[in-house]
């Protein structure tokens, strides 16, 4: 049986306390890229009670995604925005989702991300990562950005960290482990990085700005 | 001297573009912070590094 919205909210208030509940439930967070990082970030934020998520990805679920991303085999071939919205609603039925099935670029990022308090950069491609970081920092004053770089391979989990680069730009990852022909992405290490991003986002929403 | 990614480097008087090229960075993959602010890419070739500047170059790697 699905809990009522009142039951859902009361459970969150009990866990987080009234103050954090209010901060999380009135917040809007954009997740750019819904792969190994983005799909896990979105699930964590939905569970924590973030009120609204803007989910952006142009791609479809592929069989090669299933080893590390929050999709089901039965969702192969569907747009990630649609499949993830479905999965999130099963976890957090009262979450507001604004799904955008579009490729984000320098020209459209301000309009696509408008209303977000925090933007999570969760792309796969290094140039797309740099584009988003430069765009949000350059064109969106007041918006916080939590980006990721370096989480591939079977290296130790202990090198994944969070660093504050400027007043509103945070970077998670080991900053070096790149995907290549010989180094792939492995679910738990990607999830660790996603967890750093999701938790940093929650800390920003809570007013905790230091790492 | 300019502090770049934590190290003292003799780059005062050079532009950010000149530094990035000399250090072999791929400018399509970087974000550059100078004294607390992100420098727009269009300004790399006009921004001259001064004595005691602090520069942080974030060079992204693929995967996500």
Interface residues (C-beta under 8 A of the other chain):
Chain A: X33 X35 X36 X37 X38 X122 X123 X124 X125 X126 X127 X129 X130 X133 X134 X137 X138 X147 X148 X149 X150 X151 X152 X165 X166 X167 X169 X171 X175 X176 X177 X178 X179 X185 X190
Chain B: X28 X29 X30 X31 X33 X36 X37 X38 X40 X41 X56 X58 X59 X60 X61 X62 X63 X64
